[in-house]
Amino acid sequence: MDSLWINAPAKINLGLDVIRRREDGYHEVKMIMQSIRLFDRLTLAKSKTPGINLTTNLGFLPVNEDNLVYKSARLLMDEFNIDTGVSIQLDKRIPVAAGMAGGSTDAASCLLAMNRLFDLKLSDRQLMERGVTLGADIPYCIMKGTALSEGIGEILSPLPDAPDCYVLIAKPGFHVSTKFVYTNLKLGEQTVHPDIDHMINCIRKNDLQDLCDSMANILETVTIPEHPEIADIKKTMLEQGALGALMSGSGPTVFGIFDDLNKAKAAKEKCRKLPYRCFVFVTDFYR
């Protein structure tokens, strides 16, 4: 095999809780992760020119060691002494800095593709062990689907498929600093934490309405006061028939869950007309 392509799915958080801030500065989390059918695409080809040649359709993205795709390719090339060159074309469709793990899923897909292209015979588990050295979300992005994520995000437990539904994505035209959100998150005795265990039970029972009623993201307590536009997008989705709406990750992306495709499409048009320059997209869960 001399070349291949691979899709890299985005993720949303159906539930996100932060348990505590650890002594090492990292935050201990408990999250329900869900892949969706919104993809970046990587095309890899062996090259006679040594090294890694990374190109992308977005001119502002780095194409050197500041890019997680480059780092993931370099990690395997160094470990397995691969002296054949590789060219990687990254076609971005997932919004950048959106709380949808775009960089992590690209890195995960690069690891999977390099494993196949160079016949390294690594298991997914072995790739996950390598991926976590580059980013806490990368192991999940190798696993995909519906999963419980704990620790700093590296402890993963597969869950049954979440109930079928339609998902409206709305990413407003501003960025949110993940570092700012976690730094300003206040945890104490009065903190109301999302009931992640109840959400897991809803998934196991295939109860979409109860799942949507219980969706929660503790990071909204920081991000929404800074960016009330997020609350407005959620309100718009709910007014248009969403069973639930939530911010994904540290933001600013908002998603709405619908049981009716026409309602999801109507809500998409309403969100498009909001004065926040939203990228909007209707999709469903990636299994």
Backbone bond lengths (Angstrom), bond angles and torsions (degrees), N, CA, C in turn:
res aa  C-N    CA-C-N  psi(-1)  N-CA   C-N-CA  omega(-1)  CA-C   N-CA-C  phi
1 M - - - 1.460 - - 1.530 109.68 -
2 D 1.335 115.33 126.52 1.463 119.70 -178.62 1.518 113.70 -107.25
3 S 1.331 117.48 -16.15 1.463 120.34 179.32 1.524 109.47 -157.34
4 L 1.333 115.98 160.38 1.458 121.62 175.78 1.521 108.90 -164.32
5 W 1.330 115.72 164.60 1.463 119.78 172.57 1.523 108.53 -128.09
6 I 1.329 115.62 157.98 1.462 120.82 -178.17 1.522 108.60 -147.96
7 N 1.326 116.70 140.47 1.461 121.85 174.73 1.525 110.14 -87.70
8 A 1.316 116.11 143.83 1.460 122.57 -179.95 1.526 108.40 -120.19
9 P 1.347 118.95 102.54 1.468 120.63 -174.95 1.527 113.15 -77.19
10 A 1.331 114.81 145.85 1.460 121.53 173.56 1.524 109.58 -73.41
11 K 1.335 115.45 166.84 1.465 119.96 174.89 1.520 109.56 -130.41
12 I 1.334 114.64 155.74 1.453 121.83 168.05 1.523 107.76 -125.63
13 N 1.324 116.39 164.31 1.462 121.93 175.50 1.520 108.56 -106.22
14 L 1.333 116.88 110.84 1.465 120.03 176.30 1.523 110.69 -70.38
15 G 1.308 116.68 -23.87 1.457 122.48 175.07 1.511 108.77 -155.66
16 L 1.331 117.26 142.28 1.463 119.98 -179.11 1.520 108.90 -144.22
17 D 1.315 116.06 119.65 1.461 122.25 175.63 1.517 108.97 -124.76
18 V 1.313 115.78 146.26 1.461 122.71 172.78 1.521 106.70 -112.88
19 I 1.323 116.50 117.89 1.462 121.43 -174.27 1.527 110.99 -78.50
20 R 1.333 115.69 -47.15 1.465 119.45 -176.91 1.521 109.64 -166.77
21 R 1.314 114.37 163.00 1.458 120.45 170.80 1.526 107.86 -93.69
22 R 1.331 116.73 123.33 1.451 121.37 -176.71 1.524 110.95 -78.65
23 E 1.333 114.91 164.57 1.456 120.51 -179.35 1.531 112.17 -62.05
24 D 1.338 116.87 -27.75 1.466 119.81 -179.25 1.524 112.80 -84.58
25 G 1.352 116.39 3.76 1.457 120.32 177.53 1.513 114.45 95.90
26 Y 1.338 117.14 -18.18 1.464 120.35 177.00 1.526 109.96 -75.53
27 H 1.321 115.52 158.88 1.453 121.24 177.98 1.526 109.75 -105.14
28 E 1.331 115.21 135.19 1.457 120.91 175.57 1.523 108.23 -86.02
29 V 1.329 116.43 125.24 1.463 120.69 -172.32 1.525 111.24 -120.54
30 K 1.320 114.78 164.94 1.460 122.46 172.20 1.521 105.50 -142.26
31 M 1.324 117.03 110.45 1.460 121.55 -169.55 1.520 110.37 -135.84
32 I 1.320 115.42 149.11 1.460 120.90 168.21 1.519 107.37 -104.30
33 M 1.311 115.66 115.85 1.458 122.80 -177.32 1.527 109.15 -99.02
34 Q 1.335 115.13 144.01 1.461 120.00 179.88 1.524 110.02 -143.14
35 S 1.334 116.48 123.85 1.464 120.57 174.03 1.529 109.66 -75.26
36 I 1.337 115.98 145.78 1.460 120.88 175.42 1.525 109.28 -126.56
37 R 1.323 115.06 162.11 1.458 119.61 -176.80 1.535 110.70 -87.52
38 L 1.307 113.43 67.07 1.463 123.82 168.04 1.521 104.27 -133.00
39 F 1.324 117.30 119.65 1.458 120.71 -165.60 1.525 113.15 -123.92
40 D 1.333 115.30 141.69 1.459 121.76 153.53 1.525 106.88 -86.98
41 R 1.331 116.08 163.29 1.469 119.25 176.63 1.521 109.67 -131.34
42 L 1.334 115.50 133.65 1.461 121.94 174.66 1.521 109.22 -112.85
43 T 1.318 116.08 133.88 1.457 122.45 173.88 1.521 107.76 -118.45
44 L 1.326 116.65 121.15 1.460 122.08 -177.57 1.520 109.82 -115.53
45 A 1.326 116.17 142.52 1.461 121.32 177.02 1.520 109.57 -144.75
46 K 1.327 115.76 139.56 1.460 119.71 173.73 1.530 108.81 -65.59
47 S 1.332 114.77 147.56 1.457 119.76 -177.41 1.521 109.93 -134.78
48 K 1.340 115.90 147.94 1.461 120.03 175.93 1.523 111.27 -76.12
49 T 1.335 115.76 -17.09 1.461 120.13 177.81 1.521 109.04 -84.53
50 P 1.334 118.40 121.88 1.464 119.88 -177.52 1.534 111.69 -60.74
51 G 1.335 115.07 155.13 1.451 120.05 175.01 1.517 112.73 95.94
52 I 1.330 115.26 -169.35 1.463 123.32 -176.02 1.520 108.57 -114.77
53 N 1.309 116.67 124.68 1.457 121.87 175.60 1.526 107.85 -113.40
54 L 1.329 116.90 101.81 1.465 122.78 -177.28 1.524 109.56 -102.41
55 T 1.319 116.40 128.29 1.461 121.79 174.65 1.524 108.25 -127.44
56 T 1.326 116.51 157.90 1.457 120.98 -178.21 1.516 110.27 -148.10
57 N 1.323 115.60 159.88 1.459 120.60 179.47 1.526 112.82 -82.77
58 L 1.327 117.35 -4.39 1.465 121.30 178.16 1.522 109.06 -113.50
59 G 1.325 115.47 114.97 1.458 120.25 -172.79 1.510 115.23 -65.42
60 F 1.342 117.78 -21.88 1.468 119.55 -176.81 1.528 113.16 -86.23
61 L 1.334 117.47 -6.59 1.461 119.09 179.42 1.527 110.55 -80.86
62 P 1.336 118.01 140.50 1.466 119.99 176.16 1.528 110.46 -68.20
63 V 1.302 116.16 149.37 1.472 120.76 178.80 1.529 109.75 -123.68
64 N 1.328 115.07 29.69 1.466 121.26 179.44 1.527 108.31 -128.28
65 E 1.321 117.18 -154.33 1.463 121.01 -175.65 1.524 113.43 -69.62
66 D 1.328 118.04 -2.79 1.458 120.84 173.16 1.529 111.37 -82.57
67 N 1.330 116.89 -4.18 1.460 121.69 179.23 1.533 108.94 -104.33
68 L 1.337 116.90 132.81 1.464 120.50 -177.96 1.524 112.67 -63.88
69 V 1.319 117.77 -28.81 1.465 119.94 177.08 1.525 109.58 -64.47
70 Y 1.318 115.99 -46.71 1.466 120.67 177.91 1.529 110.10 -59.19
71 K 1.342 116.03 -45.74 1.466 120.17 -178.76 1.526 111.68 -61.56
72 S 1.336 116.87 -39.95 1.464 119.45 -177.60 1.529 111.04 -69.61
73 A 1.341 116.35 -38.49 1.470 118.92 176.03 1.526 110.41 -65.28
74 R 1.324 116.55 -42.94 1.470 121.21 -179.41 1.513 110.85 -62.87
75 L 1.330 117.41 -39.00 1.465 121.34 -178.74 1.537 110.49 -57.15
76 L 1.328 116.88 -48.06 1.469 119.81 -178.04 1.525 111.78 -75.01
77 M 1.317 117.65 -35.82 1.470 119.53 179.62 1.522 111.01 -64.68
78 D 1.333 116.18 -38.64 1.465 119.55 178.94 1.524 111.16 -70.05
79 E 1.341 116.42 -44.31 1.464 119.63 -176.32 1.523 111.58 -65.02
80 F 1.330 117.44 -38.53 1.457 120.90 -174.03 1.533 112.86 -104.47
81 N 1.337 115.04 12.88 1.469 120.58 175.90 1.531 112.01 51.57
82 I 1.317 115.94 47.09 1.462 121.24 179.06 1.525 108.40 -80.73
83 D 1.317 116.52 113.51 1.464 119.04 -178.52 1.522 112.45 -99.05
84 T 1.343 116.44 -8.79 1.462 119.70 171.55 1.523 108.77 -70.14
85 G 1.311 117.43 139.68 1.456 119.95 177.01 1.526 111.41 -75.64
86 V 1.332 115.83 165.01 1.458 120.69 176.66 1.528 108.79 -140.69
87 S 1.316 115.49 134.47 1.467 120.75 172.68 1.521 107.95 -105.61
88 I 1.329 115.74 136.91 1.462 122.02 -177.06 1.521 108.66 -128.98
89 Q 1.322 116.42 121.35 1.458 121.81 173.54 1.522 107.78 -103.93
90 L 1.329 116.03 121.45 1.461 121.92 179.36 1.523 108.95 -107.63
91 D 1.321 115.84 114.97 1.467 121.45 176.79 1.523 108.25 -104.02
92 K 1.329 115.32 108.69 1.462 121.74 -175.89 1.523 111.34 -86.17
93 R 1.336 115.36 129.28 1.462 122.92 170.52 1.520 110.68 -124.20
94 I 1.323 116.76 -27.90 1.468 121.43 176.26 1.529 108.25 -71.74
95 P 1.326 118.52 129.61 1.459 119.45 178.68 1.528 111.74 -57.08
96 V 1.317 115.50 144.04 1.465 121.93 -178.88 1.531 109.21 -80.72
97 A 1.339 116.45 143.31 1.471 123.08 177.42 1.524 111.03 53.26
98 A 1.326 115.24 50.63 1.462 120.48 -172.78 1.521 113.75 -115.37
99 G 1.343 118.76 -0.76 1.459 120.41 -174.45 1.511 112.64 76.08
100 M 1.355 116.85 24.70 1.463 121.81 -177.46 1.527 112.23 -120.21
101 A 1.322 116.74 15.76 1.474 123.48 175.16 1.521 112.75 60.65
102 G 1.325 117.54 34.25 1.459 120.48 -178.99 1.517 113.34 -57.80
103 G 1.326 117.08 -47.79 1.463 120.18 179.40 1.514 112.62 -66.77
104 S 1.328 116.40 -38.77 1.466 120.45 -178.81 1.519 111.72 -69.14
105 T 1.327 117.20 -40.81 1.472 118.88 -179.87 1.524 111.00 -69.48
106 D 1.331 117.45 -32.49 1.466 119.73 175.64 1.530 110.46 -65.26
107 A 1.343 116.23 -43.45 1.461 120.13 179.08 1.526 110.75 -64.52
108 A 1.336 116.54 -42.92 1.461 120.53 178.98 1.526 111.08 -60.82
109 S 1.319 116.12 -43.84 1.466 119.97 -179.30 1.518 111.16 -68.38
110 C 1.321 117.13 -32.41 1.466 119.80 175.74 1.530 110.47 -65.35
111 L 1.321 117.29 -41.84 1.467 120.09 176.89 1.523 110.89 -60.96
112 L 1.337 116.33 -45.59 1.469 120.21 178.97 1.529 111.09 -61.40
113 A 1.341 115.95 -42.71 1.463 120.02 -177.48 1.527 111.82 -69.95
114 M 1.321 117.27 -41.62 1.468 120.44 177.92 1.525 110.54 -62.18
115 N 1.320 116.09 -38.31 1.466 120.96 178.86 1.529 110.67 -60.22
116 R 1.328 116.03 -41.31 1.469 120.03 179.91 1.534 111.13 -75.65
117 L 1.326 115.87 -45.06 1.462 120.35 -173.70 1.524 111.44 -61.42
118 F 1.324 116.14 -39.62 1.463 120.43 -177.01 1.532 112.58 -105.05
119 D 1.340 116.42 10.94 1.466 122.20 174.21 1.529 111.52 51.16
120 L 1.339 115.62 51.68 1.462 120.53 -176.72 1.526 112.34 -79.79
121 K 1.330 116.72 -16.61 1.473 122.58 175.08 1.533 113.07 61.94
122 L 1.332 116.47 31.81 1.460 120.61 175.10 1.527 109.44 -85.56
123 S 1.330 116.07 141.05 1.467 120.18 174.81 1.530 109.21 -76.37
124 D 1.335 116.03 165.05 1.467 119.51 175.49 1.526 110.33 -58.24
125 R 1.322 116.66 -39.56 1.469 120.34 179.04 1.525 110.87 -60.80
126 Q 1.307 117.24 -42.67 1.465 120.62 178.72 1.529 111.24 -66.41
127 L 1.319 116.82 -36.95 1.462 119.76 175.91 1.530 110.66 -66.88
128 M 1.324 116.84 -38.24 1.466 120.71 178.74 1.530 110.89 -63.71
129 E 1.330 116.37 -39.24 1.468 119.96 178.41 1.514 111.53 -63.35
130 R 1.321 117.17 -34.06 1.461 120.66 177.16 1.527 110.78 -78.32
131 G 1.328 116.21 -39.12 1.454 120.23 -176.82 1.512 114.01 -63.36
132 V 1.334 117.10 -35.40 1.468 119.64 -177.00 1.526 111.68 -64.96
133 T 1.336 117.94 -20.22 1.463 120.28 176.86 1.528 111.16 -71.20
134 L 1.340 116.52 -16.53 1.468 121.00 179.68 1.524 112.35 -101.80
135 G 1.334 117.38 -26.27 1.461 120.17 -178.85 1.512 111.07 -177.89
136 A 1.344 116.60 141.57 1.465 121.25 -173.43 1.523 112.87 -66.28
137 D 1.350 118.53 -27.56 1.464 121.04 -178.66 1.533 113.28 -84.11
138 I 1.320 117.52 -12.01 1.467 119.82 -173.51 1.531 112.28 -64.62
139 P 1.341 120.15 -41.95 1.474 118.16 177.53 1.529 112.33 -57.14
140 Y 1.347 117.56 -42.94 1.465 118.24 177.56 1.524 111.09 -61.43
141 C 1.321 116.92 -40.58 1.467 119.85 -177.56 1.528 111.93 -68.07
142 I 1.320 117.40 -19.36 1.468 120.83 169.93 1.521 109.68 -77.65
143 M 1.331 117.24 -41.52 1.468 122.09 -179.16 1.523 111.66 -69.80
144 K 1.342 117.08 -50.24 1.472 124.66 -179.01 1.529 112.02 66.22
145 G 1.341 115.10 -178.15 1.456 121.26 177.66 1.521 112.25 80.82
146 T 1.322 115.88 -146.49 1.463 123.28 179.07 1.524 107.63 -105.68
147 A 1.341 117.21 127.50 1.474 119.26 -175.07 1.520 110.83 -153.37
148 L 1.318 115.07 150.66 1.458 122.83 170.11 1.519 107.90 -90.54
149 S 1.324 115.47 130.52 1.458 121.67 -179.23 1.521 108.65 -118.55
150 E 1.342 115.96 127.60 1.468 120.75 -177.87 1.527 109.52 -133.40
151 G 1.343 115.19 -175.66 1.463 119.84 -174.39 1.520 108.69 69.74
152 I 1.329 116.84 -130.93 1.472 120.02 172.59 1.531 109.70 -96.23
153 G 1.326 114.95 13.59 1.455 120.91 -179.91 1.516 112.85 115.71
154 E 1.342 115.52 -3.83 1.465 119.26 -173.48 1.533 113.38 -96.14
155 I 1.338 118.19 -11.10 1.463 121.38 178.98 1.525 107.50 -95.00
156 L 1.322 116.52 111.34 1.460 121.77 -170.60 1.516 111.90 -117.40
157 S 1.325 115.68 137.60 1.468 121.96 174.96 1.521 107.53 -129.83
158 P 1.343 117.85 116.66 1.468 119.62 178.25 1.524 110.67 -61.20
159 L 1.325 116.28 143.84 1.457 122.71 175.94 1.530 109.06 -118.30
160 P 1.346 117.08 161.74 1.474 118.45 172.92 1.528 110.04 -58.99
161 D 1.313 116.62 159.26 1.457 120.02 176.42 1.525 110.34 -56.44
162 A 1.332 115.60 135.49 1.455 119.92 174.54 1.528 109.55 -66.89
163 P 1.348 118.01 157.77 1.472 120.17 -178.03 1.533 112.26 -58.43
164 D 1.322 116.07 148.38 1.461 121.15 177.52 1.527 110.61 -61.64
165 C 1.322 115.95 141.72 1.456 120.96 179.59 1.520 108.93 -170.78
166 Y 1.318 115.37 177.39 1.463 122.03 172.55 1.526 108.05 -110.27
167 V 1.317 115.91 145.41 1.461 121.41 -175.48 1.525 108.96 -123.13
168 L 1.322 115.87 125.54 1.459 121.90 173.45 1.525 108.39 -101.24
169 I 1.317 115.92 123.35 1.460 122.74 176.98 1.522 108.66 -102.07
170 A 1.320 117.55 132.56 1.463 121.87 174.14 1.524 108.36 -135.21
171 K 1.320 116.13 111.61 1.461 121.77 179.50 1.525 108.56 -110.46
172 P 1.342 117.44 107.19 1.464 119.38 -179.39 1.522 111.81 -67.58
173 G 1.317 115.58 162.67 1.461 120.83 -172.26 1.509 114.76 -83.97
174 F 1.307 117.89 42.90 1.462 121.59 172.54 1.520 108.39 -140.33
175 H 1.318 116.03 161.99 1.459 121.46 -177.88 1.525 110.35 -106.36
176 V 1.312 114.89 153.91 1.461 122.43 175.80 1.520 107.75 -122.38
177 S 1.323 116.35 134.14 1.460 121.26 178.16 1.521 109.91 -82.54
178 T 1.330 116.59 115.06 1.461 120.63 177.65 1.527 110.77 -59.04
179 K 1.327 115.96 -40.25 1.465 120.00 179.11 1.523 110.92 -60.37
180 F 1.337 117.20 -43.59 1.466 120.66 178.56 1.521 110.52 -60.21
181 V 1.326 117.07 -44.67 1.464 120.83 -176.18 1.519 110.72 -62.63
182 Y 1.327 117.42 -49.12 1.463 119.83 -178.28 1.529 111.44 -68.73
183 T 1.327 117.33 -35.73 1.464 120.18 179.27 1.524 111.19 -64.33
184 N 1.331 117.11 -34.90 1.462 121.15 -175.46 1.523 113.52 -97.42
185 L 1.321 116.95 4.48 1.462 120.09 176.53 1.518 109.60 -72.67
186 K 1.318 116.57 125.52 1.460 122.13 -179.59 1.523 109.49 -103.71
187 L 1.316 115.76 120.24 1.457 121.91 178.57 1.518 109.50 -115.72
188 G 1.322 116.62 131.24 1.459 120.52 179.95 1.508 110.96 -160.34
189 E 1.330 115.87 -171.01 1.460 120.58 -177.16 1.524 112.18 -64.59
190 Q 1.338 116.73 -27.55 1.454 120.32 -177.65 1.530 112.78 -89.62
191 T 1.320 117.34 -1.56 1.462 120.84 -178.38 1.533 110.59 -65.52
192 V 1.323 115.52 130.10 1.464 121.05 175.32 1.526 107.80 -92.45
193 H 1.317 115.92 114.39 1.461 120.70 -176.12 1.529 110.85 -95.03
194 P 1.317 117.83 143.63 1.469 120.47 172.36 1.524 110.88 -58.02
195 D 1.340 115.91 145.64 1.464 120.83 178.80 1.531 108.56 -91.43
196 I 1.318 115.09 81.68 1.461 120.65 -176.85 1.527 111.24 -64.71
197 D 1.319 116.97 -37.56 1.471 120.02 -179.53 1.527 110.86 -62.94
198 H 1.328 117.10 -39.47 1.466 119.48 177.48 1.523 110.55 -64.94
199 M 1.319 116.53 -39.31 1.464 119.82 178.17 1.531 110.78 -61.89
200 I 1.309 116.24 -39.75 1.475 120.04 177.79 1.528 110.06 -62.24
201 N 1.336 116.79 -41.12 1.465 119.75 177.73 1.524 111.05 -63.15
202 C 1.339 117.26 -37.46 1.469 120.84 177.36 1.530 110.61 -62.11
203 I 1.324 115.89 -40.36 1.466 120.14 178.04 1.522 109.90 -64.85
204 R 1.316 116.29 -44.24 1.471 119.78 -179.79 1.532 111.37 -62.99
205 K 1.342 117.23 -33.01 1.471 121.93 179.56 1.527 112.00 -86.55
206 N 1.339 116.35 -4.98 1.473 121.46 -177.98 1.533 111.01 60.41
207 D 1.336 116.41 37.70 1.468 122.67 -177.13 1.529 108.80 -101.42
208 L 1.326 116.47 94.27 1.467 121.13 -174.96 1.519 111.64 -66.30
209 Q 1.332 118.31 -43.75 1.460 120.14 -176.78 1.520 111.30 -63.39
210 D 1.323 117.38 -46.13 1.465 120.52 -179.84 1.522 110.56 -64.97
211 L 1.321 116.24 -37.32 1.467 120.04 176.41 1.526 110.12 -60.03
212 C 1.323 116.79 -47.06 1.468 120.48 -178.82 1.525 111.58 -66.14
213 D 1.332 116.49 -36.79 1.467 120.12 178.87 1.525 111.94 -64.56
214 S 1.333 116.85 -27.28 1.467 120.23 -174.95 1.537 113.52 -102.42
215 M 1.341 117.84 -2.75 1.461 120.01 179.71 1.535 110.12 -59.68
216 A 1.328 116.14 135.83 1.464 120.31 179.37 1.527 109.31 -157.39
217 N 1.331 114.78 151.56 1.464 122.45 -179.99 1.520 107.52 -137.90
218 I 1.322 116.96 111.29 1.456 120.96 -175.86 1.529 112.61 -63.20
219 L 1.325 117.31 -22.88 1.468 120.16 -179.48 1.526 112.48 -71.77
220 E 1.324 117.53 -15.74 1.469 120.01 174.49 1.523 111.43 -59.59
221 T 1.343 117.23 -26.78 1.467 120.33 -178.72 1.523 112.01 -65.19
222 V 1.321 116.58 -20.11 1.465 121.09 177.24 1.524 110.87 -100.84
223 T 1.323 116.48 -47.56 1.461 120.32 -170.75 1.522 112.68 -72.07
224 I 1.329 118.69 -41.47 1.467 120.15 -175.76 1.526 112.59 -65.86
225 P 1.348 120.67 -41.87 1.467 117.95 174.94 1.527 113.39 -59.32
226 E 1.328 117.03 -31.71 1.467 120.66 177.37 1.526 111.45 -78.30
227 H 1.319 116.63 -31.67 1.470 121.90 -176.21 1.529 109.12 -135.43
228 P 1.339 117.81 78.57 1.476 119.95 -178.21 1.528 113.12 -62.87
229 E 1.324 117.07 -12.16 1.473 119.68 175.67 1.533 110.87 -57.28
230 I 1.336 116.46 -31.86 1.464 120.71 -179.33 1.525 110.50 -62.83
231 A 1.332 116.25 -42.43 1.465 120.06 177.65 1.528 110.64 -64.12
232 D 1.320 117.26 -36.13 1.463 121.29 179.30 1.531 110.99 -66.36
233 I 1.335 116.71 -39.80 1.463 120.16 177.71 1.529 110.26 -65.05
234 K 1.326 116.94 -43.88 1.468 120.48 176.97 1.529 110.53 -58.54
235 K 1.334 116.32 -45.98 1.467 121.26 -179.19 1.525 110.55 -60.66
236 T 1.323 116.99 -41.77 1.465 121.13 179.17 1.521 110.89 -61.55
237 M 1.320 117.17 -44.76 1.465 120.40 179.40 1.526 111.16 -62.20
238 L 1.327 117.24 -44.02 1.461 120.84 -178.69 1.527 110.89 -65.71
239 E 1.332 116.76 -38.93 1.469 120.42 177.88 1.527 111.59 -64.38
240 Q 1.332 116.25 -25.77 1.461 120.79 -179.42 1.530 112.93 -93.11
241 G 1.323 116.52 9.92 1.455 119.07 172.44 1.508 116.47 105.65
242 A 1.340 118.33 8.45 1.465 119.76 176.25 1.527 109.74 -63.84
243 L 1.329 115.86 138.53 1.466 120.17 175.24 1.522 110.64 -72.47
244 G 1.321 116.39 -25.55 1.457 122.67 177.31 1.511 108.85 -165.29
245 A 1.323 116.38 156.20 1.463 121.36 177.55 1.521 107.99 -145.44
246 L 1.332 116.45 143.10 1.463 121.09 -172.75 1.512 110.13 -154.59
247 M 1.314 115.84 151.06 1.461 121.50 169.79 1.527 108.61 -76.92
248 S 1.315 117.13 140.36 1.466 121.33 178.11 1.522 109.71 -96.80
249 G 1.328 116.46 134.29 1.459 120.64 178.41 1.512 111.23 58.24
250 S 1.331 115.83 -139.25 1.466 120.86 177.86 1.521 111.68 -88.61
251 G 1.350 116.00 4.77 1.452 120.92 178.35 1.521 111.30 94.73
252 P 1.344 114.07 179.18 1.461 127.70 4.81 1.526 114.37 -93.16
253 T 1.351 118.76 3.05 1.464 120.33 -175.41 1.526 110.98 -63.95
254 V 1.336 114.79 138.34 1.460 123.08 174.47 1.527 107.46 -116.34
255 F 1.324 116.65 141.27 1.460 119.49 173.02 1.520 109.63 -125.63
256 G 1.322 114.90 148.79 1.453 121.86 174.72 1.511 109.51 -121.10
257 I 1.335 116.66 143.30 1.455 122.97 179.75 1.532 108.41 -105.32
258 F 1.333 115.41 127.96 1.466 121.72 -177.59 1.524 110.03 -127.10
259 D 1.336 115.05 149.01 1.472 119.45 172.34 1.522 111.10 -104.38
260 D 1.345 116.68 5.65 1.463 122.40 -178.20 1.527 108.49 -135.85
261 L 1.331 116.74 120.11 1.461 120.90 -176.64 1.523 111.94 -63.05
262 N 1.324 118.16 -39.39 1.460 120.60 -178.97 1.530 111.40 -64.38
263 K 1.322 116.67 -38.47 1.464 120.10 176.45 1.527 110.44 -64.73
264 A 1.327 116.34 -39.99 1.465 120.21 178.89 1.526 110.49 -62.82
265 K 1.330 116.64 -41.83 1.463 120.40 -179.97 1.523 111.23 -68.00
266 A 1.343 117.49 -38.54 1.468 120.42 177.34 1.531 110.77 -64.75
267 A 1.325 115.97 -41.23 1.464 120.21 177.90 1.522 110.92 -64.63
268 K 1.315 116.51 -36.08 1.469 120.87 176.76 1.518 110.58 -57.28
269 E 1.334 117.13 -44.82 1.462 120.36 -179.34 1.521 111.22 -67.91
270 K 1.327 117.80 -36.70 1.467 120.80 176.42 1.526 110.92 -63.65
271 C 1.326 116.65 -43.40 1.464 120.42 179.85 1.520 110.74 -67.46
272 R 1.318 116.61 -34.86 1.460 120.02 178.80 1.529 111.22 -61.82
273 K 1.324 116.48 -31.57 1.467 121.46 -176.87 1.531 113.05 -84.80
274 L 1.323 117.18 -8.70 1.467 119.68 176.41 1.532 109.39 -66.15
275 P 1.335 117.71 151.54 1.479 120.18 -174.89 1.522 114.10 -81.58
276 Y 1.339 116.62 37.81 1.465 119.65 -174.99 1.523 112.45 -118.36
277 R 1.341 117.28 10.56 1.474 122.24 178.78 1.537 110.88 52.14
278 C 1.322 115.71 53.86 1.463 120.74 -174.84 1.529 112.22 -79.20
279 F 1.323 115.65 134.42 1.462 122.12 160.85 1.518 105.63 -79.07
280 V 1.347 117.57 123.96 1.459 120.86 -177.07 1.519 109.39 -125.69
281 F 1.323 115.05 145.46 1.467 119.99 -172.79 1.519 108.49 -159.66
282 V 1.332 116.97 130.93 1.464 121.50 175.84 1.524 108.96 -103.55
283 T 1.308 116.26 131.82 1.464 120.61 -177.77 1.530 108.89 -151.66
284 D 1.331 116.33 -159.58 1.457 121.15 174.83 1.525 108.72 -146.80
285 F 1.318 116.11 -176.17 1.458 120.15 -177.73 1.521 110.65 -74.08
286 Y 1.322 115.75 144.32 1.460 123.08 174.42 1.519 108.08 -93.25
287 R 1.313 115.85 123.06 1.477 120.70 -176.41 1.524 110.75 -91.21
